[in-house]
Amino acid sequence: MAAAGLFCAAAIAVATAIPAAAARSLRRHPAFLPVPVPVPGAARLRLSFSSSRIPPPRGATRAAMSSSARAEHEAGAWYAVPGLSLRDHRFAVPLDHSSPDGGAAITVFAREVVAAGKEDASLPYLLYLQGGPGFESPRPTEAGGWLKKACEDHRVVLLDQRGTGLSTPLTPSSLSQITSPAKQVEYLKHFRADNIVKDAEFIRLHLVPDAKPWTVLGQSYGGFCAVTYLSFAPEGLKSVLLTGGLPPLGEPCTAQTVYRACFKQVQQQNEKYYKRYPQDIQVIHEVVRYLSESEGGGVVLPSGGRLTPKMLQCLGLSGLGSGGGFERLHYLLERVWDPVLVPGAKKCISYYFLKEFEMWLGFDQNPLYALLHESIYCQGSSSKWSAEKIYGEHESLFDPIKATEEGRPVYFTGEMVFPCMFDEIHALRDLKEAAHLLAEKEDWPPLYDVIKLNNNKVPVAAAVYYEDMYVNFNIAKETASQIAGIRLWVTNEYMHSGIRDGGSHVFEHVMGLLNGKKPLF
């Protein structure tokens, strides 16, 4: 993310409520059963951010539901994983909330989670917004981590943000149905934080008894969305918890500011990595030489893409910024070469490494991250491939071939999307023109209202990670100064993935700032 995290790989699901290995795989769920659920209103909701308030649903009581209301919200039966009960919800929402009647509709999926045995308990609701952009919510396999703790006192809603998971997912194959790049851009422009918040309000009004406000927990990019929520629909919020998710405010496009700051932190993370694993300096030099001397400046990946020295640097996206990332990256590099079984055989990069490399990036399964990552920083201005520009400013330091020739460590990059990805990642090639159009698009609507944030009345608590590679510490502090009443917990105990790595500790700490269990000073 950053500023979202990819997990930013959050990204790439950097923060989950379950063990990381389980979070990476989607679990099959029971067949969906269309059971009518009480809805506080029958007519289609009109959601608009033209004013700070979102109109309540029109119509009658819960007992008198129309067929159209049933179509807008359907719920499945309860099912279980160890320690938790879960129920699937699907909502029919407008693609464009400003044109709800007659326009295209999409499905938004949310999974309701409670502690086992509390299915009928009267509990306050907590909405979880995942990092990204473009990544689905965690798939719980058991009660554990922050989710277990949250379910002690809350009914948790895990939202697959529009375009991800089971929410009318946008994949390279589904986007291929839209044959014109310009039309792809017209479709994709509806998948930013502003519409994610409108979806959340739609769900709250349909799902929460009496449409009461709920608490929102935003991790990484989910925190960005939560600040958008505070800006345009604060009446829907009881409180807000942010973990590594304070977005930059201010300029029409803050992407360059973010990347310029993040490159400095990426450099520091590289220096720390090579101090821990100095033997990897030579390993990377050998790989860069091999790739640069190969035909076309790289080798073919299993999917048909190409691994080049610059693409190799992208391993830093997941490897440098989350808990355990250094170790995972080092162990991956241990398997970079095929063994020589026959004397004199040609040295080759192993299939294992090439396959793992693609799995690390994950852009083929979640193209929204690559397509929209820079656009999440835009309000009335274009990004113009900001990361590529800032990379050019640091090219003398980050150029992998030059570093290899000079015997310096080759620095990995962080949470940046580069134009070359749409050439070298096979699944993204057909989206290349749309990506360039998105990079030039200027008429992005506002995502934040600084005046509203300055006068915020919603209780807000945030975990700010001092060494966060995705959300720069100084930028986060500046944003916090603009949100009235926010309570900060600054720590270097965790990295960007603290909500995942810290068990229940991070959740308990930020919640404690709100409920008086933690001192303010």
N, C-alpha and C positions, 0 to 999 in steps of 0.2 A: 503495500500500500503504500505507499504509504499512503503512501501515506496511506496506505492502506495496508498493508500487509498483505501479501502473498506471503501471504500467508504471507504474507503477503504473499507468497506462495502459499501469504497469508496469505502470505500470503499467502498463499497456497495453504489454505486453512491453517493459519498459524496458530489460532487459538481455538481449541475445541474442548468439549466437556468430557471427552473420552480419551483413552490411550491413542497416541498419534497413529500407530499402525492401523488401528480400527477405523480411525477417522478418515483415512485415505481411501477406504473402499466403501462403496454404496451398498447398503444391505437391502435385500428384497423384503418387501413388507406385505402383509396380508392383503387380500383383494379388498378393494374399497367398497364399502357398503353405503349406498345413498340413503342415509337416515335423516329425516327432517330434524332440524335443530331450531329452537326458538330464536327468533330474530326480532330486534326492537324496531320493526318498521317494515313496510312491504314494498315501497317503491325503490327504484334504482337510486343510489346515492349520487349526488352531484358534489364532487370534491374540487375545490378550487383554492389556490393560494393567492387569489386576488385580494383577499383580506386575511387577517390573522386567524379568523375563526372559520371552522368547517361546519356547515349547517348540519343539525341533527337529522336523523331519518324521519321522513314524514310518515303519517299513517298511524296505525292503530296499535293495539296491545300485542303482547307476545302470543296470546291465545288465538288471535285472529291473523294468521299468516296467509299471504297470497301465494300462488304458485310461482310467481316471479321471484319472491323472496327465497323460496326453496331452491330455485335455480342459482341464485347468487351465492348460496352457502350450503354445502353438503358436508356431512361428517361421517366418518367411519365408526366402527365398533372399537371398544377398548381392546387392547392387546398388551402383552407384557414382555419385558426383558428383566433380568434379575434386579429386583429392588425398585423397579419403576413400572408405572402403567402409562400407556401412550394411546393417543387417538389422533387420526389423520383428518385434516380439514382441507377442503378445496373451496376457493372463492373465485367467482367469475367477476373480474374487474375490467374496466375499460383500458385498452392500450393507452389511450389519451384521456386522462381524467377531465380535461377541459371540454371534451366532446363525448360524454357518456352515452348519448342516445344516437344510435345508428352507426357508431364507429366500431372499429375492430375490438374484440374482447380477448383477453388472455386469462389463463388460470394461474392463481397464486396459491401455493401450498404452504401449510403451516402444520407443525406437529405439536400437539398439546401433551405436556408431560407432568405427571404428579408422582409423588412417592406412592409405592404400592399400598393399596388400601385407602387412599385418600381421593378416590375418583369422585365421590359425592361431597367432599368437604368444601366448606365455604372458605376459599383462599383468595388473596389478592393475586392479580395477574402480573407476570414479568415477561416482557418480550425481549428475546435475544436477537441481536443483529450481528451477523457474522462479518469477518473481515473480507477484503477483496480489493477492488470490486470484482464481481463475477463468480463468487464461490458460494456453494450451498451451505446450509446450516449443518451442524454436527449430526451424525447418526448414532444415537446412544445404543450401546451394547450392554450396559449395566449401569447401576448407580455408582457414581464416582466423581471425584473432582468437584469443581464449582457447581455442577448441575445437581449433584446429590445434596449439597448444602442448600442451594436455592430452593429445592423441592421440599425442604423441611417446613418452609413458611409460605411458599408461593406455588401458583399454578403457572408453569413455565411454557412459553410459546416459542418454539424454534421455527423461525421464518426462513423459508427458501426465498431469498430476494428475487424479484422478477427476472426471468431469464436464466435462473440457476436451478439445479436439482430437479424437482418435480413442478416447478413454476414455469410452464411453457418454456422449457430450456432452449437457449440459443446455442447451437453447436455449429461447426462448419457445415454439416450436412443439412440442418434445418435452415440455416441462413442461405443456403444455395437455392432454396425455393424462391427467394427474392433475387431475380436475375440482374437487376440494375444496381450498380454500386450507389447511385444517388438515392434510389429507393431503400437500399439497405441502411443508409445514413438516416433517412427519414424515419425508419423503424427504430433504429438503435438510439436515437436521441431521447427516447422515452424510458431509458433504462438507467438513469442516474438517481442520485439521492432524493431529488424532489419528488419523483414518482414512487420511489420506495416508501417514503413517508406517507404519501397519499394512500398507498396500498395498506400500510399499517393502520391508518385511521379507518379505512373501510373495514378492516378486520376487527378492530376494537369495537366499532359500533355494532357489528353483527355478533360478536363472540362474547364480549364481557357483559355480565348481567347489569342492566340499567345503564350500559355504555359508560361505566365509571372509568376514570383515568387509570392508567397502568404505569408500572415502572419499566423503564427501558435500560437494558444493559448492552452497550455498544463496544465491541472489540475492534480496534484498528479502524478500517473503513466503516465498520458499523457504528463507531463513535462519530465519524464524520456525519453519517446519516442522523444520528441522535441530535447533533448540534443543528442540523437542518430542521429537525422536529421542534427543537426549542425555539427556532426562529419563526416558524410558520404555523405550528399547531400546538402551542404549549398547553392549551386547555385539555389536550388528551393525555397529559403527562402528570403522574403523581410524583415521580422522582426520576433521576437519570444517573446511571453509573457509566463511567467511561474508563476503559482500560487501553492505554496506548492509542487513543483515538481523538486527539484534539486537532482539528484541521487548521490550516493557515487561513487567515481572513485578510480582507483588504483589497489588494489589486484585482483588476479584472481577470487576470490569470496569474496564479501564484506558483505555477509549475516550475519556472526557472529558479525562483527563490528556494523552493523545496529541494530541487536537485543540486543546486549549488551548495546548500548546507549539507545535504546527505552525502555528497561526494567526499566531504571532509571526514564524516563519520565512517564511511566505507573504507577510506584510506587507513584510519585507525584500526578498524576491525581486521583488515588485511595484515597490518603490522603485528597485531596480537596473534593472528592465526599462524603466521610464519615463525613467531617466537616459540609457539607451542609445538609446531611441526616443521622445523627447519629443513628436514629431509625432503619435504614436498617442493621446495624451490627447484631442485634439480629435476624432479619428476615432471613438473609443469613445463620446464624448459624443454625437456625431451618431447613432450606432447606437442608443444607449440611448433617446434622445428618439424616434427613429423607432419603436422597439418599444413603448415605453410609450404612445404616441399611437395605435398601431394597434388595431383592433378586438380586444377580448379581452386586450389587453396584450401582444400578440406576433404573430408571423407563422407561417404554416404551413410546416413542414419537408417535404422531399420524401417522407418516409415516412408523413406524416400527423400527426407530433408537432408541437410548438410551440416556437419560439425566443422566450424572454422575456428581460428584462434579467438575471434571476438565472441562467438557463441559460447566457446568454452568458458569465457570469463563470467557468463551468466549464471554459472553454478553458485556464485556468491549470493544470488537472490535468496536461496534457501539456506545456504551453508554458513553465512556469516552473521545472520541477524537473529536467530532464534536459539533457544536452549538446546544444547546438544548438537547444534549445527556444525561446529568445528569438527567434532568427532565423526559425524556422518560423512562429511566431506573428505576427511582424511581416509576413512575406511573405503570410500568409493574409489579414491585414487590408488589404493593398494591393488585394485583389480583392473587397472587401466590397460595393461598389456596382456596379450595372449602368451602362454608359455611356449617356449621353443621345444617342440617335440622331436624335430629332425634337425641335426646340425646343418647350419647354413640356410635354414628357412628364413623367409622374409619376416621382419618384425611387423606386427600388426596390432592395432588397437582392438581390444576384445569386444565381442558382441555384447557381453555382459555390461561393459562400461557404456557402450553406445545406447543400449536399451535403458539402462538406469538414467542416463543423461536425459533422455526424452521424458521419462517418468518424473524426474525432478522438476522439469519446467512445467509440464502439464498444460501448456497452452492449447494443445490440440483438442483437449476435452473441455476446456473452459476459455474459449476465445474472447469472451467479454473483457477479461482482464487486459489482454493485449490491445483490444480495440478501444476501450474506454478509459484506460488508466490515466492518461494525461488529461482527458476531458473532465475528470472529477475535480480538477482545479480551476475550471473555466467558468466565468460569469461575464458574458458580454465581450469575450475576447477569445482568440484561438491559442492553442498551445504551440503549434508550428514545430512539433518534435523537439520539445525543450530538452529532454534528456540527451538527445544526440548533440544538440548545441553545447550543452555543458560538458559532455564527454570530450568534445573538440577542444574546449578550453583547458582540459586536463590531459590532452592526448600525449604530451611528453612523458607524463607519469604513468598513464594507463595503457599505452600502446603495447600490446603483448609481444610483438615481434621485436620492437626496439628494446624492450626490457630484457628479452632473452639474449639478444646480441650483446647487450652491455653487462650481462650477468646479474641483473637486478631481479628481485622477486616480481613475478607477473601478478598484478593486482586483479582480483575478481571485481566485478561490478555488483551493484546492489539492486534495489527495486526500481529499475528503469526499463522502459520499453524502447527499442530502437527499430528504425525502419527495416534494417537487415533481417529482423525476425520474420518479416512477411515474405522474404525470399528464401530463407534457410529452413523454416519450419513448414513442412509440406502442407499440413492442414490449413495453414493461414494464407497460402499463396493466392487463392481465389478471393480473399478478402483484402488484398493489398490496396486496391484502388479505393475501397471504402475507408480503409485506415488513413490514407492520405487525405481524403475528403474530410474526415473527422478532425484531422490535425489542423486543417485550414478553416474549419467552421468557426464563425465568430458569434453568432446570435444565440448563445447559450443563456438560458434564464438564470436568475439569481438563485443561489443555494443558501445564503445566510443573510440575516438581517441584524446588523451590528447594533442598531438602536434598540431593537427588541432584546438582544442579548445583554446589552448594558442595563436594561431594566428587568432582567429575568427574575421571576418569582418562584420558579420550580427548584426544589432542592437538587443540587448537582454535586457529585463527588467523582474525582478522577484519580486514577493511578497514572503517574507520569514516570517513565523509565529513563533514568539519566543517560544510559548508553544505548538508547533506542536507535537502531540504524534506519528505521523506516519513517518514524515520526520524530523529527528533530526536537531535541529537548528545549532549545531556546525559542523555537517557533511555537511549541506547545505552551510554554510559559506566557508568551505574548498573547496567545489566544485566550488562555485562562484569565488574563487580566481584563478581558472584554466581557466575561460572563459573570454577571452580578451574583454574588453569594456562593460561588463554586468553592469547594473544599478540596485541596490537593494533597495527595500523598506522593512525594518524590522519593524514589528508591533506585539504588543500583544493584539491589539483590536479584532482580529479574531483568530479563531482556524483553523484547516486544511480545514474546509468547508467554508472558507471565501467568495469564489466566489459565493456560493449559499446563504449564510446568509447575505451578505453585500449589496444585491440589485445590483446596478450598481457601487457602490463605489470602490470596489477592481479593477474591470475592468478599470474604468476611471483613477484610480491612476497609474496602471502600464502602461496603454497606454499614460498617461501624461508624464511619464518618457521618452518615446520614441519621442513624438512629441513636446517636449520643453515646455509643459504647467506646468511641475513640476520642481523645482530647483534640480540640481544634488547634491548640498551640503546643 
